[in-house]
């Protein structure tokens, strides 16, 4: 009987410490050390929340920079890739359909110039970053749709480049949410 009471007390004590105190301590440390990130890295226009710097949003229309394709339709509740194998016919069909969409939206591009990241969905399905070159490839379409100059749009993209970590890992990237937010602000101010 004594062992049973000890086991019950230990279970409740463990549940209290590991289920309540430890998570609260972790949240407190996050709020203190990383207040912006712990609040969701929210992107605001004035007081209005317009997105997150960390989760891609589906931008529709020729006037916006397009994010990578998403296997989960940009749904944060069900993040994940398609899990199709590289030899999967379903993956091939998806990539071919994405290739047709990219070529249709960007007639100045050829199939040989499209990078894999523009036609293959990211592992999470929510990645807001695209390669720097992918953003540059979209400039002619956006310039035509918005009336903004290609030179100004190039400057906008260049001002939002995220360099590879330590200059070693990966290629220069651009956060599409941040880029489209800046583009929307410029269009409101009629910047070009």
N, C-alpha and C positions, 0 to 999 in steps of 0.2 A: 504494500500500500504506500509506503514511503517513497519507493522508486516511482510509482505512478504519479504522485503529487509533484515530485521533482521534475519528472518529464513534462507534466502539464505546465509548471511554472517556467521551465526552460523554453518550452514552445511559445508561451505568451511573451516572455522576455525577448526571445529571438525575433518574433513577429514585430514587436514594438521597436526594437533597435533597427532591424534590417528593413522593415516595411514602412517605418515612419521617420525615425531619426536620421538614418543614413540618407534616404532620398531628400529630406528637407535640408540636410547639411550640404548635399551636392548642389541643390538648387540655390542655396544661399551663396555658396562659393561662386557659382556661375553668375548670379546677379551682381555680386561684388566685383569680380574680376573681368567679366565680359558682359556688361549690361546690354549692349546693343545686340549681340549674338543671342543671349539668353531670352530676349524678347521676340525672337524670330527673324532678326535682320530685316525688319519691315521697311519698305520703300514708301515714302510719303510724298504727296503733292499738297503742300500746305498742311492741313490737319487730316486730310483724307488718306487712308491707306490704299495704295494702288498696286501693291504686290510685295514680293520678297526678293531679296538679292540672291536667295539660295534655291528657289523653286521656279522652274521655267513656266511660262504662261503661253497659251496658244494665241499668237498674234496672227490674225487673219487680215488679208488685204495686201496689195502690192506696196503700200506706203510704209510698211514696217519691216524691220529686220526679222527674219524667220529663225526660230530656234531649231535645234536638232529635232528630228522626228521622235515621237514618244510612243512606246508600246502600250502605255497605260492612259493615253489621251490626257497627259498632264494632270492626272488625278493623284494628289498627294496622299490620299487614303490607301491607295493600292499601288505603291511604287514598285517598280521592278522591270526588268527587261522582258523580252519575249521568250527567252530560254530556248530559242531555236538553235539547233546545231549549225555550224558553218556549211554543212552539206545539205541542210534542210531545204526542200522545195518551197516551203512556206516562207522561209527567210529570203530566198531568191526572189519570190514574187513580191514580197514587201519592199525589198531594195529596188526592184525594177519599177514598181509603182511610185516609190519616192523619187526615183530618178526622173520619171516622166513628169511628176509634179514640179520638181526643181527646174527642169528644162523649160516647161511651159511658163512658169513664173519668171524665169530669167533667160529670155531668148538670146541674150548676148553670150551665154555660156555654151560650151560644147560638152558632150558626155565625158570626154577625156580630161576636162579641166575641173570636174566636180570632185571634191574630196570625199572620201568615205564617210566622214563625220556628218555630211549634209544628207546622206541617204540611209545611214544606219542609226537606229535609235540608241540612246545612251543606256548604260547598264541599269541606272535607276529609273529611267524614263522621265526624270525631272531636272536633268542637268541644264542650267541656264547659260552655260558657256559654250561658245562656238569658236572655232579657230579664227584668228585674225584674217586670214586669207578668205575664209568663207564670208565674213562680213564685207570685205572689199568687193567680192564677187557680186554682192547684192546691191551695191551702190547704183549701177545704171538703172535698175528697175525702180528703186526708191526715188531717184532723182526725177525720173519720168513721171512717177505717180504724184510727187509732191511739188514739183517745180523748183526744188532746191538744187543748187549747183553740186555737181559731182565733187568738186574740189572742197566745198564746205563739208559735205558728207564724209569725205575721206579724212578731213581734219577731225571731225566728230569721232569717227572710229579710232583714229590714232590716239586721241586724247583719252580713250577708255581701254587701252590695251593693258592686259594683265600679263606681265612677263613670266617666263618659266621660273619655277622655284630654284633658287641658287644658280640660275642661268643654265641649268643642266637638264632638267626633267620636263620634257614636253615641248610644245610650241607656244608662241604667243596666242593668247585667247582674248575674247571679248565677252562680257556678260550682256546677253541680249536684253534682259529686263532693264538693266541700267542704261543701255544704249537707246532702247525705245522710249524710256522715260525722258532721257535728255532730248531725244528727237521730238517728243510730244511737247516738251517745254519750249523748244525752239520754234515749233510750228505755231504755238500759241502767241509767241512773241514775234512770229513771222521772220525768224532769223534765217538768213541764207547768205 
